[in-house]
């Protein structure tokens, strides 16, 4: 592995965080930091941060990496190689016209989510508050585009071969409700009938009756079909299982120890890695730890990955709670209300706790698309939703990034509400895995 010298008059844990991700993780290059200009005098190539030194790839310094906490910032925007930028710096003194390192830190740390804000109805940071949304850049993996352009320019200037990273597709699923009609208990079944009667929904009444009489398969039961799909296209999926003990307005899965749910979990374990899908109120009374424990007992596996139900992610409380419960990887980095890249990237990164100014061991895996967001929030048809997904996929292919999608078993079942989604998803998976099946 090649080593590059980075000059910076100052040093900080923030600088280390960004350089580790940019150089080590994304470009597979080692680096050493020096604060002495004399150390760079005879180097044919090096990166200079904050000063345009001879023979260097120079990057301006907007002084974000030397701060503590999260002061309110208004990054100037610009353009570099037809890519929108943050922390733009006018003039042509430097090799690139923006503070790439601060821009990466701003997006990856989710710096703006530490500002005061009015949460949405689920207590979440609103996507519309983010600079990427405000500028119309939410569906672009800007950080990945910057890294891709940076790689090409550094390679050309240094003569160091820096191989492009391969595109990776990772399908993931949330099991919020394993079944629509069956295994719900008499009270919930009667209640569902009453609600359907009030609405005059004859189709649902008929469907529910046929399912309960075992004359028709439950419309949410897509598990066997998914297993066959993953086998055909050689995919290794992740499943996040809601394991709440109580039924609430937001937690509607059957009990994790119900025999039917036990069967579902054990079957999922045979083909995939499973994680916990913390319930809506999981931050209260040690609920997360209890849900994780029962899922481990039922599955017979140690659980160390998670994704928040309803994407209830709050900085820094949620991630600190996950660390306290021995979660190593979280897949909640996206918006429940909007499609796109919450952190400007499809690639994983370590969580940086801005309040404590500390790099943590929790690895964050961002997603860019969720079926329920496309269907309920954006009001897209299956065709429109997958057109949006294809457009994001193309950008991730072009930058050698990772694409994580979130689907639910019910959207890929036989429910009339989701007509067309199963077929569109199979076609999409076929396209993403060409050459691998």
N, C-alpha and C positions, 0 to 999 in steps of 0.2 A: 504494500500500500504506500503510495506516494505521500510525502509530507510537504506542506506549504507553510511558510512563515507568515504570520499575521502581525502587522505593526499596529499598536494602539497606545497612545500616551497614557490612557487609563485602562483599568481592568475591573471587572465586576462579575458576579454570578450570572447576571443577565447576559452579558457578552458570551460567557461560556455556554449557556443554554442555547443561544442562537447558533453559535459556531458549531457546537456538537451536532445540532440537527442539520444545518446546511451542509457542512463539510463532511462530517463523519457518516451521518445516516443517509443523506441524500446523494452525496457525490463519492462516498467511500474514500475520502482523503483524510489523512492525519494532519494535524496542524500544531504549531508551537506559537506562543504569543511573546512578543518582545515590545518593550517600551523604549528601547534605545534605537535611535535612527542610525547610529553607527553600525549596529548589527545588520542593517539592510544595505549598506553601501556597495557591497560586492555581489549582491544577489542578482541573478538574471531576471528573477520574477518573484514577487511577493504581493500580498494583499495589504493595503494601507488604509486604515480606518481613521477618518478625521483629518487627514493631511495628504495632499497630492505629491507624493515623493517620487523621484525618478525610478523608472523600471517597475513601477507598481501598478496593480489594479486598484485604483483608489475609489473609496466609498465615502461620501460626506457623512458627518456625524451631527445628528439633531439632538443629541444629549438625552435621549430617552433611557439609554442603558445605564446611565449613572444616577438615575433617580431612585427614590424609595417609594413604595406604595403606588397609588394610582391617581395622580393629579389629572384633572379634566384636560384633555388635549383636543385640538382641532387640526389634524394633519392636513398639510397642503397636498393637493393632488396634482398629478402630472401624467406624462406618458414616456415610456421607454420601449423602443422597438414595437410600437403599436400596442403596448400593454399598459393599462392604467396603473398608476403608482400612488403610494402614500408617502408622506414625508418628502415631497419633492423639493429640490434645491435648485434655484435658478442659476444660470451660467454654465460654462463648459470646462470648469477647472478640473472636475473629477471625471473618472472613467465612465461612471453612470450618474444620472442626474437625480438620484434620490437615495435616501438612507435605507438601503435594503435591509440592514440588520435590525434597525428599529421597526421597520415595517413588518418584518417577520415576527419580531417579538410581540408587537401590538396585536397581530392576528392570532398567533399560536397561544399566547397567554390569555386571550380573551379579555384584554386590558379594559376595554370599554364596559364590560359587564360588572366591573367593580364600581362604576359611577352610581349615583343615586338614580333610581328610575321607578316608574309606576308599573308594577307587574301586571300581567294579564290575568284572566279569571282563574287560571291554574297556578298562579304565583310565579310564573316564568318570566325571564327576560324577553321583552318583545323584539322580534326580528326587525320590526320597522324602526327600532332605535339604532340599529347597527349601521355603520358607515357603508358597508358593502350593499345593504339594502337601499340606503338613501341615494347612493351613486348609481344604482342599477347594475351592480356587479355581483350580486349574490350567487348567480348560477355559473360564475366563472371561478375556477380554482386558481385565483390570482397568485397565491404563494407558489404553487407548482409551476405556473407560467414564468414567474420570476426566476425560480431555480433552474428551469430548463434553459432559459436565455442566458443566465449567468454561467451555467456549465459550458455552453458552446463558446462564449466569449473568453472564459478563463482557459479553456482548452486551446483555443486559437492563439492566445497571447503567451501562454506558458510552454506550449509544446507537450504538455502532460496529457496522456490519453485518459479521458474520463468517460467511461462507458455509460451509455444511457440505461436507465433502469427500466425493467419490463412492466407493462401494464398488468395489474392484478384485479380480478373480479372476485368479490366475496359476498355471496348471498346470505342474508341473515333474516330471521323470522321471529316475531313476537307471538307467543301463544297466550293471548289475553282471554280468549274464550275457545276452548277446545271444541265445544259443541254448541249448536244453536238451541236445540230442543230437548235432547235426551240428557239424563243424569242430573236434572236440575232440582228434583224434589217436588212434592205435590204442591206446596205453596207457590213456588215460582212458576210452575206450569199453569196452575189455575189463574194466577195473575196475568200471565202472558195471553191466555185465552180471553180474559176480560178486556184487556187493552186492545186486542185485535177486534173484538166485538164492538167496542166503543168506536173504533176507527172505521168499522165496516170493512175490514181487510179480510175478505173471503179467501183470497189466495193463501195468506199466511195460516189461516185456520185450517184449510185443507192440507197444506204442506205439513204443518205440525202434527195433525192427526195421522197422516200417512207415515211420518217418521216414527211416531210413538207406537204405531201398530207394526213397525218393522217392515213396512211395505216399500219404504223409500229410505235411502241413505241420508244421514244428517247433512245438510248443505254446507256446514263448516268443516266437515271431515275430509280434508285433502291430504292427510298424512301419507297414505300409501302412494298416492299419485306423486307427491313430492319426493319420496324415496326413490321411485322409479326414475324421475326426472334427473335427480342428482347422480344416480348411477349411470344413466345414459350419457350425461355430459361431463362426467368425472368431476363433480363439484364437491367440496367439503364445506357444508353449511354450518352455521351457528344458529342455535335456537335459544331464545330467552323465555323462560316459563314463569308466568305469574303464579305465585304460590301463596296467595293470601289465605288466611284462615277464616276471614269474615267476608260475606257478600255486602258490597256497598254500591252506591250509584256509579262508582268508577271501577270497582273490582268485581267482575262477574264470572270469573272462572269457577269451575267446581273445585272442591277442597283437594289439595295436593295428595291427601292420603285416601281419597275415594278410589275404589278398585279400578274404575274406568280411567282416572287420571294417572294412576300408577302404571297402567298398561301403556298409556301414551308416553309417559316419561321414559319408561324402560325401552320402548321402541325407538325413541329419539336418540337415546344414548348409544344404541347399536350402530347408528349411521353417522353420528355427528358429535360435536362438542356442545354441551348445554350450559347455559348461564342463568343467573337469577334475574327476574324482571320485577324489581321491587315494587310493591303495591303503592297505591296512591298516597297512603298515609304511613309509609314505611319509615319515615324519619321519627315517628313517635314511639316511645316506650320500648325501644329495642326490637321493633318489629322486623327490621331488615335482617338482623342476626338470626332471628327465629325462622324466617322464611328461607334463608340460605341453608340453615341447618336441616330443615325438613326436606328440602330439595336434595341435599347431599345424602340423607338417609334413604330416600325413595330411589334415587338414581344409583346409589352405590359409588358415586364419584365425588371427588373434591371439586367444589365450585369456586372459581376465582375470576369469573368474568360476569359483567352485568350490563343491563341497559335500563334506564329509568322508564317506568310506566308513564304514559302521557308526556314523555321527555321532560319530566319535572327535574330540571337541572338548575341549581343555583350556586353561583360562585361566592365563596369557596366551600360553603357548608356541605353540599352534596358530596364532593370529592373527598373531603376530610372524613365524612361518615363511611364512605366506601373503603378508604384506607384502614379505618378502625376495624372494619369487618373483613380484612384480609382479601380485598378485591384487588387484583393485579392489573386488570384491563377493563376499561369502560367504553361502551359503544353508544353513548347518548349524545355525542357532539354533533348536533343538527337541530333543526327547528321542527316543532310539531305543527307549526302554522304555515311555514313557507318551505318550498323546495330550495335546495342549494347548499352552499358551503359555509357553514357557520364560522369556521376558522380559516377559510380561504384555501383549504387543502383537502385532498382525499387521503393523504398519507398520515400515518400515526405519529404521535409525538408524546413526550413525557409531559405530565401536567406540571405547570409552573404556578406555585401559589404566590400570587402577587402581593397579598397582604403580608406574608412572612418573608417574601423575597427568597424563595427556596425552590430548588428543583426536587420534585418528589419522584418516587418509584412507580407511580400510577401511570400506565400508558393509555393514551386516549386514541380511540379509533373513530374518525368522523364518518358519518353517512351523509349522502347528498339527496336521497330520495326515499320517501315513505308513501306507501299506497294510500293510507287514510288521509294524509295531507293533500295529495293530488285529488282524491275523490271528494272529500268533505270540505276542505278549506279552499282549494283552487277550483273546485267544481268541474274538473276535467273528465272527459270521456276516456275510456281505455286507450283509444287511438291517440288522443291529445296528450295523455299522460306519458305514454311510451315515446312519443316524439320528443318531449322535454327530456326524458331520461336518455334517449339516444344522443341528443345534443350534448349533454353533460359527459356522457361516455366518450364521445369523440374527443373532447377537450382533455380528458384524463388519459386516453390513449396517446394523444400527441405529446403529453408531458411525462409519460412513463410513470403515472401515478396509480393509485388504488381506488377502485370504486366499490363502496359498500352500499347495498340497498337494503331497505327494510320492508318486508311484506308480512302479512298475517295469514294464518291458515284459512280464515274466512273469506279473504279476497280472492283466494285461489281455489275455492270450493265450487259449489254449484248454485249458490244463492243468486236469485234473479237480479238482485241489486248490483251484483258484480259481474254481470254478463259481459263476456268478451275479455276479461282480465286474464283468465287462465291461459287462453290461447295466445294472447299477446305476450304474456310472460314466458311461455315456452319458446316462442320465436325469438324473444330478446335473449334468453339464455343460450340458445343455439348460436346466435350471432356473437355473443361475448366469449364463447368457449371454442370457437373455430380453431382447429388444429390441436385441441386438447382431448377431444372425445374419440 
